[in-house]
């Protein structure tokens, strides 16, 4: 199966909506964290996303309000505006053995680092890997349209994520955003698996990898020049 590289807004709008049909659990108390952790930690692959209350003021950015972590059947909406970023959640975010699938992972991680620092491991960014299947689109909405043939609604994106109670529409929107990342990833990997799994690298890790590649090239250059000089000396002797 070959995916189309791009899709228009009009084509996307004609598609049926992607909708999470599993269980949505709103976590707004610390005592709920352990049960959520036990379920999430038992899965090898989970969906990942965050939501932040919009400020509508230039230069003002609010702290992240919601962390969504989803299995194929259960999505946990962790209200970080009501409870802290618990150490059990950090274990999930730092575990290389739990693959967390998201889109624009770097932005979400930066937002979470404002609340509490952790070493992110085991993340896969759909924006970084989609090109391996010839997909040029970067938005979750359009990647879903191309890969799954379903559109992701963005109607609730600018709603108040710090409201006293999340509406059913907000809950469905947030859960779908995290869950659909698993669906996209699984579909891509079923078409043409990538090995090893291309996990997300932070900007610092990418820079370090680039430096290492550059140093490797520099180390090989003198050897090539040295071999060239040896060849010239042999020719002169002959």
LOMAR-695170 format. One record per residue (C-alpha): residue number from 1; x, y, z negated. Coordinates in nm, 2 decimals, decimal comma. Example, Ala and Ser with C-alpha at 12.3 -4.5 7.8 and 13.67 -1.06 7.14 Angstrom:
! LOMAR-695170
+-----+--------+--------+--------+
|   n |   east |  north |     up |
+-----+--------+--------+--------+
|   1 |   1,23 |  -0,45 |  -0,78 |
|   2 |   1,37 |  -0,11 |  -0,71 |
+-----+--------+--------+--------+
This chain:
! LOMAR-695170
+-----+--------+--------+--------+
|   n |   east |  north |     up |
+-----+--------+--------+--------+
|   1 |   0,00 |   0,00 |   0,00 |
|   2 |   0,13 |   0,34 |   0,10 |
|   3 |   0,01 |   0,65 |  -0,09 |
|   4 |  -0,05 |   0,98 |   0,09 |
|   5 |   0,20 |   1,24 |  -0,01 |
|   6 |  -0,05 |   1,53 |  -0,07 |
|   7 |  -0,42 |   1,60 |  -0,11 |
|   8 |  -0,62 |   1,92 |  -0,08 |
|   9 |  -0,84 |   2,07 |  -0,35 |
|  10 |  -1,15 |   2,01 |  -0,14 |
|  11 |  -1,06 |   1,64 |  -0,09 |
|  12 |  -1,00 |   1,61 |  -0,46 |
|  13 |  -1,33 |   1,77 |  -0,55 |
|  14 |  -1,52 |   1,51 |  -0,34 |
|  15 |  -1,39 |   1,22 |  -0,55 |
|  16 |  -1,57 |   1,06 |  -0,84 |
|  17 |  -1,46 |   1,16 |  -1,19 |
|  18 |  -1,21 |   0,96 |  -1,39 |
|  19 |  -1,36 |   0,89 |  -1,73 |
|  20 |  -1,23 |   0,71 |  -2,03 |
|  21 |  -1,48 |   0,44 |  -2,14 |
|  22 |  -1,31 |   0,32 |  -2,45 |
|  23 |  -1,32 |   0,42 |  -2,81 |
|  24 |  -1,23 |   0,78 |  -2,91 |
|  25 |  -1,10 |   0,82 |  -3,26 |
|  26 |  -1,05 |   1,18 |  -3,39 |
|  27 |  -0,77 |   1,18 |  -3,65 |
|  28 |  -0,79 |   1,49 |  -3,88 |
|  29 |  -0,69 |   1,34 |  -4,21 |
|  30 |  -0,35 |   1,20 |  -4,32 |
|  31 |  -0,51 |   0,88 |  -4,45 |
|  32 |  -0,62 |   0,79 |  -4,09 |
|  33 |  -0,26 |   0,79 |  -3,96 |
|  34 |  -0,16 |   0,45 |  -4,07 |
|  35 |  -0,44 |   0,27 |  -3,89 |
|  36 |  -0,37 |   0,47 |  -3,58 |
|  37 |   0,00 |   0,38 |  -3,60 |
|  38 |  -0,07 |   0,01 |  -3,65 |
|  39 |  -0,28 |   0,00 |  -3,33 |
|  40 |  -0,05 |   0,22 |  -3,12 |
|  41 |   0,27 |   0,04 |  -3,23 |
|  42 |   0,13 |  -0,29 |  -3,11 |
|  43 |   0,13 |  -0,18 |  -2,75 |
|  44 |   0,42 |  -0,16 |  -2,52 |
|  45 |   0,27 |   0,12 |  -2,30 |
|  46 |   0,05 |   0,41 |  -2,42 |
|  47 |  -0,07 |   0,73 |  -2,27 |
|  48 |   0,05 |   1,07 |  -2,40 |
|  49 |  -0,07 |   1,43 |  -2,38 |
|  50 |  -0,11 |   1,74 |  -2,59 |
|  51 |  -0,35 |   2,03 |  -2,59 |
|  52 |  -0,30 |   2,39 |  -2,72 |
|  53 |  -0,55 |   2,66 |  -2,79 |
|  54 |  -0,51 |   2,93 |  -2,53 |
|  55 |  -0,42 |   3,28 |  -2,65 |
|  56 |  -0,52 |   3,50 |  -2,36 |
|  57 |  -0,26 |   3,75 |  -2,47 |
|  58 |   0,06 |   3,82 |  -2,28 |
|  59 |   0,37 |   3,68 |  -2,46 |
|  60 |   0,16 |   3,50 |  -2,73 |
|  61 |   0,17 |   3,12 |  -2,74 |
|  62 |  -0,02 |   2,92 |  -3,00 |
|  63 |   0,12 |   2,60 |  -3,16 |
|  64 |   0,01 |   2,27 |  -3,03 |
|  65 |  -0,34 |   2,18 |  -3,16 |
|  66 |  -0,39 |   1,82 |  -3,05 |
|  67 |  -0,18 |   1,51 |  -2,98 |
|  68 |  -0,34 |   1,24 |  -2,77 |
|  69 |  -0,21 |   0,89 |  -2,78 |
|  70 |  -0,40 |   0,62 |  -2,59 |
|  71 |  -0,41 |   0,25 |  -2,54 |
|  72 |  -0,62 |   0,10 |  -2,25 |
|  73 |  -0,91 |   0,07 |  -2,50 |
|  74 |  -0,86 |   0,32 |  -2,78 |
|  75 |  -0,76 |   0,69 |  -2,77 |
|  76 |  -0,65 |   0,87 |  -3,08 |
|  77 |  -0,70 |   1,25 |  -3,09 |
|  78 |  -0,47 |   1,37 |  -3,36 |
|  79 |  -0,56 |   1,72 |  -3,47 |
|  80 |  -0,23 |   1,87 |  -3,55 |
|  81 |  -0,41 |   2,19 |  -3,65 |
|  82 |  -0,56 |   1,99 |  -3,94 |
|  83 |  -0,29 |   1,74 |  -4,03 |
|  84 |   0,08 |   1,74 |  -4,00 |
|  85 |   0,30 |   1,56 |  -3,74 |
|  86 |   0,33 |   1,25 |  -3,97 |
|  87 |   0,66 |   1,05 |  -3,99 |
|  88 |   0,47 |   0,74 |  -3,85 |
|  89 |   0,38 |   0,94 |  -3,54 |
|  90 |   0,75 |   1,04 |  -3,51 |
|  91 |   0,84 |   0,67 |  -3,51 |
|  92 |   0,62 |   0,62 |  -3,21 |
|  93 |   0,75 |   0,93 |  -3,03 |
|  94 |   1,11 |   0,82 |  -3,10 |
|  95 |   1,08 |   0,45 |  -3,02 |
|  96 |   1,24 |   0,33 |  -2,70 |
|  97 |   1,03 |   0,02 |  -2,72 |
|  98 |   0,70 |   0,20 |  -2,69 |
|  99 |   0,68 |   0,35 |  -2,34 |
| 100 |   0,48 |   0,68 |  -2,35 |
| 101 |   0,34 |   0,78 |  -2,01 |
| 102 |   0,26 |   1,15 |  -1,95 |
| 103 |   0,28 |   1,44 |  -1,70 |
| 104 |   0,50 |   1,74 |  -1,77 |
| 105 |   0,65 |   1,56 |  -2,06 |
| 106 |   0,91 |   1,83 |  -2,12 |
| 107 |   0,65 |   2,09 |  -2,19 |
| 108 |   0,46 |   1,87 |  -2,44 |
| 109 |   0,78 |   1,77 |  -2,62 |
| 110 |   0,88 |   2,14 |  -2,65 |
| 111 |   0,55 |   2,21 |  -2,81 |
| 112 |   0,58 |   1,93 |  -3,06 |
| 113 |   0,94 |   2,03 |  -3,15 |
| 114 |   0,80 |   2,36 |  -3,27 |
| 115 |   0,62 |   2,16 |  -3,54 |
| 116 |   0,89 |   1,91 |  -3,63 |
| 117 |   1,21 |   1,80 |  -3,46 |
| 118 |   1,25 |   1,44 |  -3,35 |
| 119 |   1,46 |   1,25 |  -3,09 |
| 120 |   1,23 |   1,17 |  -2,80 |
| 121 |   1,28 |   0,82 |  -2,65 |
| 122 |   1,08 |   0,59 |  -2,43 |
| 123 |   0,90 |   0,86 |  -2,23 |
| 124 |   0,81 |   0,84 |  -1,86 |
| 125 |   0,71 |   1,15 |  -1,68 |
| 126 |   0,48 |   1,09 |  -1,38 |
| 127 |   0,59 |   1,42 |  -1,23 |
| 128 |   0,95 |   1,29 |  -1,22 |
| 129 |   0,87 |   0,94 |  -1,08 |
| 130 |   0,58 |   1,00 |  -0,84 |
| 131 |   0,82 |   1,08 |  -0,55 |
| 132 |   0,95 |   0,72 |  -0,56 |
| 133 |   0,62 |   0,63 |  -0,40 |
| 134 |   0,62 |   0,92 |  -0,16 |
| 135 |   0,38 |   1,14 |  -0,37 |
| 136 |   0,47 |   1,51 |  -0,36 |
| 137 |   0,19 |   1,63 |  -0,58 |
| 138 |   0,28 |   1,71 |  -0,94 |
| 139 |  -0,05 |   1,79 |  -1,12 |
| 140 |  -0,22 |   1,51 |  -1,31 |
| 141 |  -0,55 |   1,59 |  -1,13 |
| 142 |  -0,40 |   1,53 |  -0,78 |
| 143 |  -0,18 |   1,24 |  -0,88 |
| 144 |  -0,50 |   1,07 |  -1,01 |
| 145 |  -0,68 |   1,15 |  -0,69 |
| 146 |  -0,41 |   1,00 |  -0,47 |
| 147 |  -0,33 |   0,69 |  -0,68 |
| 148 |  -0,67 |   0,61 |  -0,83 |
| 149 |  -0,91 |   0,78 |  -0,59 |
| 150 |  -1,06 |   0,96 |  -0,89 |
| 151 |  -1,04 |   1,33 |  -1,00 |
| 152 |  -0,96 |   1,44 |  -1,35 |
| 153 |  -1,18 |   1,72 |  -1,47 |
| 154 |  -1,01 |   2,04 |  -1,60 |
| 155 |  -1,33 |   2,20 |  -1,73 |
| 156 |  -1,23 |   2,19 |  -2,10 |
| 157 |  -0,86 |   2,29 |  -2,06 |
| 158 |  -0,90 |   2,65 |  -2,18 |
| 159 |  -1,15 |   2,56 |  -2,46 |
| 160 |  -1,08 |   2,62 |  -2,83 |
| 161 |  -0,88 |   2,32 |  -2,94 |
| 162 |  -0,87 |   2,45 |  -3,30 |
| 163 |  -1,25 |   2,46 |  -3,34 |
| 164 |  -1,39 |   2,31 |  -3,66 |
| 165 |  -1,53 |   2,02 |  -3,46 |
| 166 |  -1,43 |   1,90 |  -3,12 |
| 167 |  -1,73 |   1,88 |  -2,89 |
| 168 |  -1,80 |   1,55 |  -2,71 |
| 169 |  -1,69 |   1,72 |  -2,39 |
| 170 |  -1,36 |   1,81 |  -2,54 |
| 171 |  -1,31 |   1,47 |  -2,68 |
| 172 |  -1,38 |   1,30 |  -2,34 |
| 173 |  -1,15 |   1,55 |  -2,16 |
| 174 |  -0,86 |   1,50 |  -2,40 |
| 175 |  -0,90 |   1,12 |  -2,41 |
| 176 |  -0,92 |   1,09 |  -2,03 |
| 177 |  -0,60 |   1,30 |  -1,98 |
| 178 |  -0,40 |   1,06 |  -2,19 |
| 179 |  -0,56 |   0,73 |  -2,08 |
| 180 |  -0,54 |   0,81 |  -1,70 |
| 181 |  -0,16 |   0,84 |  -1,73 |
| 182 |  -0,16 |   0,47 |  -1,81 |
| 183 |  -0,39 |   0,39 |  -1,52 |
| 184 |  -0,17 |   0,59 |  -1,27 |
| 185 |   0,15 |   0,43 |  -1,40 |
| 186 |   0,01 |   0,07 |  -1,39 |
| 187 |  -0,12 |   0,12 |  -1,04 |
| 188 |   0,21 |   0,26 |  -0,91 |
| 189 |   0,41 |  -0,02 |  -1,07 |
| 190 |   0,17 |  -0,28 |  -0,93 |
| 191 |   0,24 |  -0,16 |  -0,58 |
| 192 |   0,62 |  -0,13 |  -0,61 |
| 193 |   0,78 |  -0,19 |  -0,95 |
| 194 |   1,08 |   0,02 |  -1,04 |
| 195 |   1,36 |  -0,15 |  -1,24 |
| 196 |   1,48 |  -0,03 |  -1,48 |
| 197 |   1,18 |   0,18 |  -1,59 |
| 198 |   1,29 |   0,54 |  -1,52 |
| 199 |   1,25 |   0,70 |  -1,86 |
| 200 |   1,23 |   1,07 |  -1,91 |
| 201 |   1,56 |   1,25 |  -1,99 |
| 202 |   1,56 |   1,58 |  -2,18 |
| 203 |   1,73 |   1,88 |  -2,02 |
| 204 |   2,04 |   1,82 |  -2,24 |
| 205 |   2,05 |   1,45 |  -2,15 |
| 206 |   2,02 |   1,54 |  -1,78 |
| 207 |   2,31 |   1,79 |  -1,81 |
| 208 |   2,52 |   1,54 |  -1,99 |
| 209 |   2,45 |   1,27 |  -1,72 |
| 210 |   2,54 |   1,52 |  -1,45 |
| 211 |   2,87 |   1,61 |  -1,63 |
| 212 |   2,95 |   1,24 |  -1,66 |
| 213 |   2,89 |   1,18 |  -1,29 |
| 214 |   3,10 |   1,49 |  -1,20 |
| 215 |   3,39 |   1,37 |  -1,43 |
| 216 |   3,37 |   1,02 |  -1,27 |
| 217 |   3,41 |   1,17 |  -0,93 |
| 218 |   3,70 |   1,39 |  -1,04 |
| 219 |   3,87 |   1,08 |  -1,19 |
| 220 |   3,85 |   0,90 |  -0,86 |
| 221 |   3,98 |   1,18 |  -0,64 |
| 222 |   4,35 |   1,16 |  -0,75 |
| 223 |   4,35 |   0,79 |  -0,67 |
| 224 |   4,23 |   0,84 |  -0,32 |
| 225 |   4,50 |   1,11 |  -0,26 |
| 226 |   4,76 |   0,89 |  -0,41 |
| 227 |   4,67 |   0,60 |  -0,18 |
| 228 |   4,69 |   0,85 |   0,11 |
| 229 |   5,04 |   0,96 |   0,01 |
| 230 |   5,16 |   0,59 |  -0,01 |
| 231 |   5,03 |   0,52 |   0,34 |
| 232 |   5,22 |   0,83 |   0,47 |
| 233 |   5,54 |   0,72 |   0,30 |
| 234 |   5,51 |   0,37 |   0,45 |
| 235 |   5,46 |   0,51 |   0,80 |
| 236 |   5,77 |   0,73 |   0,77 |
| 237 |   5,98 |   0,44 |   0,66 |
| 238 |   5,87 |   0,24 |   0,96 |
+-----+--------+--------+--------+
